[in-house]
């Protein structure tokens, strides 16, 4: 892959929305390039990477279980072949997978599939689309042939071709092999970021603390309509465990918002507020909130997204993110004003299935302390539960004690065993050049690549 080829691919991809067909076509082209490079190695002539299909689900399940056993977490796997088929092989896939196949036994009835990569397109409010690498696994007998390095070439090629500005993944702190890989690639471990989560059980407990779950009736200061609506909507939105698409996702969000807004009005401090889904013409306001949060984090120069990016990526048939806005309905002579935002997406865990990932939450400083932030979290927890998500996940800076106290106060667990890794654009391009050099017969500068 030359620099000019990279630029041509980006020009083609970035100008349009990343719909399912476009992503599928990009993956197919990148795997063809990767196989051409892989098969130049004498020990890999009969190996190839290919996209997984629903017929491979049993093999995917088996490889995921082997990886979990290696990481001493075999009992943490709750997904099944049924959930893999539901979530990864429709027109709105929540994850993507390609497999390593040994074609030496093409005549056999069962394919030999000794490796896999599971990933999905996540979203960064500062960078736009990013690739999140969920799982990489190669069976021991296929290691030390350069297969792992070529698998990373394939993933990096896909990420660059899709316009993803970075690849992210998580690894356990004890995994020295994974740490060595990070060092070789030039990937950065984000030491100042902590991962927090609500499990299925803790989401249930958190939801029990919302206003509509309490026995206290609305106060006399609430109007009759508010009282009626609050008790009429008491309860939970029925779970949706079918195959997701943009329409069904919007329907679930709207039902959860109806419940959440009824509860929001029960709080006297928040009666003039409501939470609504963002629309495409809200993109400029989303950017304003993102920039305000970046200033708070002392990283205002790190925001590379634009209003056009947010308009392109969050709407249509394959939105990469979802956004909820906090609107003050009685401000400015009745003209609604936006006071907060939360941006999130549906990710995937090969152990727990669907995951709701909170990327950003922001409420204007003068409107904090009125319960809006907690109601954002109630709403997202309700959405996660309704969508059959195994977890609700987000990250926070380790110095932001106010946020950490708030999150732990709602029952969130801090994951201190996992490290978040970031493989940025310039490092990705430098890594891909080592494949070009190798294809040209020159020395590869990727240390120990023959041992991977």
N, C-alpha and C positions, 0 to 999 in steps of 0.2 A: 504494500500500500504506500504509494508515494504521497508527498505533500499535496501535489495538485489533485490527486484522486480524492484525498480527504476533503479539500476545499469544495470540489464538485459535489461530493456527497452531502456536505453540510448545506450547500446552497439549495440542493433539491429538497432536503428534509425540513430544515428549520423554517422555511417559508410557509409550510402547511401544518395542520394539526396532525398529531401522531395517532391516527386511527389504527384499528387492528390490522387492516390489510397492509398498510404502509409498513408497520413494524414487522409483520410477518415477512414481507418481501425483503426488507433490509437484513433481517436475521438470515434468510436463505442465502443472500449474496455474500454476507460476511463468512458464513460457514463454508461456502465453496472456496473462498480465498484461504481460510484457515486450513482446510483439508489439503489444499495444494502445497502449503508450507509444511504441514505435519508429515505428509507422505514422502517428503524428500529424505527423511531419516530412515535408514535401513531397518531399524527395529520397529518402525511405525507404518510400514507400507500397506499393511492390511487393516489399519485403524482409520476411523473417520468419525467426525462429529456430525450428528444429524438432529433435527428438531424432533422432540417427543410427540407422540400422538396418544390418543386415549387408549390405544391397544398396549401401550407400554406402562400402564399404571401400576401393575403388579411389580414390575422391575423398579420403577421409581420408588415405590413403597419400600421395597427391599433395600435399596441403596440408602434411603433416608434412615432406616433402622440401623444399618451398619454404621453410618456416620454418628448417630446418636449413641450407639454402643461404644464407639471409639472415644467419644466425649464424656463417657460415663453418665449418660442421661437417657438411657433406653426407656425408663419408665415415664419420661416427660413427653413422649410422643402420644398425642391424642387423636391425630387425624386418621382417616381411613381411606381406602381406595375410593370409596363413594364421594368423600369430600374433595379429593384430588380431581376426580372426573368432573364434579359439579363446578369447581372454581377455576380450573385451568384450561378448559377445552371448549369454550363457547365463543361467541362473538364479542364478549366483554371479559377476557381472561384476567384473573387477578394475579397470576404468576405465569412465567414462561420457563421452559425447561429445554435444554438440549442434552443429548446423551453421547457418550463415547461408545462406539460399536466396534467390535472385532469381527471383521468380515471373513476371517480365515475359515469359518465354519458356516458359510452361506447356505450350505445344503441342509443344515439341521433345522428342525422345526422350531427350536427356541433360539432367539437372538442372544448373542453374548454381549451384554451391556455392563461393562465394568466401571463406568464412571458417569457423572452427571454434573450439571450446573443448573441451579434454580435461582431465578432472579425476577425482578419486576421494576417497572418505572415508577419511582417515587417522585416527590416534588420538594424543591427547596425554594423558599420565598426570596432568597438572595441570588440563586443561580438558575432557577427554572427546573426543567426535567433533570433528574439524576437516576442513575442505575443503582438499585439496592441489590447486592449480591447476598442471597439468603443461604445457599448451600453450594459447596464445591466438594466433590468426593471422587477419588480414584482408588480402586482396589490395589492392595499392596503389590500384587504380582505385575501390575502395569506401571508402577512408579519407576523412577530413575531411568526413564527413556526420553525425557523431555516433554511428555504428554501434558503435565501440569502447566508448564510454561506456555505451551501452545493453546491450552484451554484458556489461560489468561489473555493471550493474544486475541483469541476469538471474542471473548467478553469485551475487551477494550475496543476492538474494532467495531463491535455492535454499538457500544456506548458512544463512541465518537461519531459514527454514522447517523445515530439518532439525535445528535446534538446535545447529549447529556454531558454536562460540564464536569462531572465527577462520578466516580464509582464509590459507593460506601458499603461497608459490611461491619459485622460485629464478630469478635472473637473472644474466647475466654482468656482471662489473664494468665492462666497456667499453660496455655498452648504455645510453647516455645517455637514450634515449627511455623505456626501462623505468624508469630512475631518476626521470625527470620524472613518470611515472605514479604512482610510489610517493609522491612529494611531494604531488601533487594529491589523492590519496586519503587522505593522512594515514597511510599504511602505514609501518611501522618496519623499517629494515634492521637485522638482528641482528648487529652488528659483532663481538660477543664470541664468536660461534659459528663453529666450523669444521666443514665437511663432510668426512667420511672415507669411504673405500670400499675394498672388495676387488672387483676385476674377476673375471671367469670364470677368467682365468689365475692371478691371485694367490690365489684360493680354492683352486685345485688345489694350488698350491705350499704353502699354509698347511696343508692337510689332510695333506700328506706328512709333516709334522712331528709328527703326533699319535702317541701311544704305540704303537698297533697297526701303524703303518707302519714302526717301527724293528725292527732285527734282534735286539735284545737280548731274551732270554726273560724271562718274569716271574721275580721273585726267589723264593727258597725260602720266604720269609715269606708269600707268597700261598698260599692254600689250593688244593687240587686243582681245586675247582669254578671258582675264579676263573681258573686257568691254562687249563682246558678251554674255558670260555666265551670268554675273550679271543681264543684262536686260532680258535675256531669262527666268531666274528663278524668276523674279519679281512677287510677289504675295504670296499666302498662299497655303499650302498643303491641298487638299480637306479633309473635316472632315470624320473620320471613327467612326461611331456610332454603328457598329455591335458588335457581341460577340467576345471578345479578345481571342487569343491564342498566343503562342510564335512566330509563323510565321507571323501573322498579325501585332504583336507588332514590330518585327524586320523590317517589310516592312515600317511601319509608321516612325520609327526612321531613316531609310536610306533615305527616301524622305525628311524628315526635315533636315537631315545633308547635303544633296545635296544643298538645298536652303541656309542653314546657311554658308556653306563653300564658296559658290559663293559670299555671302555678306561679309564674312571675308576677302576675297581678295580685296575688295574695300577699305579696310583700309590699307594705305601704311605701317603702323607699323606692320601689321600682314600678309603681303603677303606671307611670307614663312611658314605660319602655316595652319594646317587643324585640324578639329575635327573628330574623327572616333570612331566607336563602339569598345569597348574592346573585345578581343578574349580570349579564355581560357588560352593560353600561356602567357597572359599579367598579370596573377595573382600575380606574384612576384613584378611587378611594381606597381600594385594597393596597395599592402601591403607597399611598400616604401613610397608612397604618404600618406597613412593613418598614418604611423609612424611619418612622417615629420610634419603632422598637429597636432598630439598628442604632439609632442615636443613643438610646438608653443603654445599649450594650457596648457603647463606645466603639462601634465598628460601622459607622455610616458609609465609609468608602467601599464596604464589602458588598453592597447591593448592586447587582448587575442586571436585574430584571427591569422591565418597563411595563407600563400599562398595557401596551400591545401584547406583550408576552402573557400577562394574566388573562387578557381577553381571549387570546388564542387557546390557552392550555386548560382553562377551567370550564369550558362549555362545549356543547356539541354532543355527539353520540358516544365519544370516548374521553370524557373529562379526566384530566390527570390529578385534579384536586377538587375539593368542595370548600365552600366558604360560607360562613354564617356572619351576619352583621347585627350589631346591637343598635337599634334605632330608638331615639327619643321622639315620641310621637307628638308631644305637646310643645315643642320648642319653636322659637322664631315665628310667632303668630300662626301656629298650627302647621308650619312646614317642617317635616321630619328632619332630624339631624342625626348623623351617624356618630356613635360614641365608642364603638369597639368592634373587634373582629376576631374570629377564630378560623384558621385555615387548616384543613386536614385532608387525609386521603385514606383509602382502603389499601393496606399492604397485605403481606402474606407471611405466615410462619409455616414452614414445612412440618413443624411439630404440633402447632396449635390451630392451624387454619387461618381463617380471616382475622385480620387485625386492624383496628382503627388507630391510625398514627396521627397524633396532633403535632403539626409543624409549628404553628404560631398561635398565640392568644394575646390580645392586647385590648386594654380598656383605658380610655383617656383618664389621666391622673385625677382630674376634678370629679370624676364619676365613679371612682373606686370606693369600696366600702359599702356599696348599696346592694350587694348580693348578685350583681350581674355576672362576675367571674365564676361564681359557684354555679349559677344557672347555665352558663355555657357548658360547664363540666357535667351537670345533670343531663343536659340535652345530648351531649356527645356520648355519655355512658348509656343513655336510653337508646340512641341510634346503634351503638355497638352491640348491645344486648339484643335488639330487634333483628340485627343483621347476622346473628349467630357468630359474632366475633369471639375468639378465644381470649383476646386481651385488648386493652386500651393502653397505648404506649405513647410516651413523649420524652423529650430530653430537656434538661435544665442545666444552666451553668452552676458550677459548684460554689461560686461566691454569692449567688443570689439567694441569700438566706430567707428573705421574705417569701419568695416563690416556693422554696423547698418546705418551709413551715406550712404554707397553705396546702401544698400537695400531700404532705404526710398527714395533715389534718383531715383529709377526705379519705384516707386509707391507702394511699399509694405506697408501693414498695420501691425502694431504691435498689437497683441491680448493681451491686459493687463488684461482681465477678466478670462482667462483660465490658469490653473495650470497644469504642466506636472508632472505626478506621476510615480515613478519607484519602482517596486516590485522585488528586486534582488533574485538571486538563493538561497542564504543561508536563507533568510526570507521565500522563497517559501517552502523550505524543512522543516523549522521549523513549518510552518503553516500546512503542510500535516501531520506532526507527531501528531498534535492535533486531526485529524480524526482517526488515528490509535489508539490513547489512548481512544477516545470515543468508537470506535468499540470494544475495549477490556473491556469496562465497567468502565474504570478509568475516573478521572475528566478531562474534557476538559479545557485547559488553555486559550482558545480564549474568551476574555471577552465579556459577554452579547450575546453569540452566540444564545441563545434561543429567543432573541428579534429581530433577523434579519429576 
